[in-house]
Amino acid sequence: MTTPEFTSNRDNFCYRHPDRQSFVLCQRCMRTICPECQTQGPVGVICPECMKEQRKNQSPAQRKAQRRWGGRTTGAVTMAGRTGRPVVTYALLAVTSAISLLQMVPGIGRGIENALLFAPLYVYLDLPGVPFEPWRLLTTALVHGGFLHLGLNMLALWMLGQSLEPMLGRVRYLALYLISALGGSVAVALLADPRTATVGASGAIFGLMAALLIIGRHVGANVTGILVVLGINFVLGFTLGGIAWQAHLGGAIVGALVAYIYTRTRKRTQRTWQIALLSAVAVLLMILVLVIPPMIYLS
């Protein structure tokens, strides 16, 4: 898998490191900064110059308190001692891999699978004999159909996360992943046989790929590589048996939509709009999955 080669649109490159693409702005001066130059502030991140200015205005007591609670004095490390490493990606890899591997252990695996996998019937309201368990729309991303299925998804997550998480920031990246996973499950509920259970993080992975494509185009990147990979995976999903192409399609559409929202609400003054639009997407997905499937399958 390849990632876009970011080579244009200087507004999306770190002002201190012109060769490093980033999608994160200093919350004080609104300049683009790469992970190495980011210092975590109370809200958002701050560039080294703004951090120095903030320090000048601090009292000795405030500086002492900051050092006591793990604060650092350089812009390369955040105030909580964290670097720009994709820790959300690592956390998703660890949690998903642990649960999926436990799922494959004889004796306990079946119980984990039955509790977390997604069958559309579980999200239908008032269906006799079937519990209403809408959280399965997300927990299905934690279980997989075997070692190969898990390995391919986790490899893709690791590769995509290396590029996307530093660009978007941890909270936006996690929101993209979860909403894309939700979009994949909703597409399965709308388009697949409701009696067929599905597992896997493929919806979220396709959401990340589509988001990287949209963001790459926004910053003027060469996105041919990711476009080819996305197309090949779509074709495989439609031609090979046992693959929920509906999750791929839903995750990609929703991931692209979330990325488009990010590209249009980058400024600090647009943060409220960004949150509102992301919330609207999630709510709309839930409305679709709760209202439309009963009209199609249960009428």
Buried (B, 14 or more C-beta within 10 A) or exposed (E): BEBBEBEEEEEBBBBBBEEBBBBBBBBBEEBBBBBBBBBBBEEBBBBBBBBEEBEEEEEEEEEEEBEEEEBBEEBEBBBEEBEBEBEBBBEBBEEBBEBBEBBBEEEEBEEBBEEBBBBBBBBBEEBEEBEEBBEBBBBBBBBBBEEEBBEBBBEBBBBBBEBBBBBBBBEBBBBBBBBBBBBBBBBBBBBBEBEEBBBBBBBBBBBBBBBBBBBBBBBBBBBEBBBEBBEEBBEEBEEEEEBBBBBBBBBBBBBBBBBBBBBEBBEEEEBEEBEEBBEEBBEEBBEBBBEEBBEEBEE
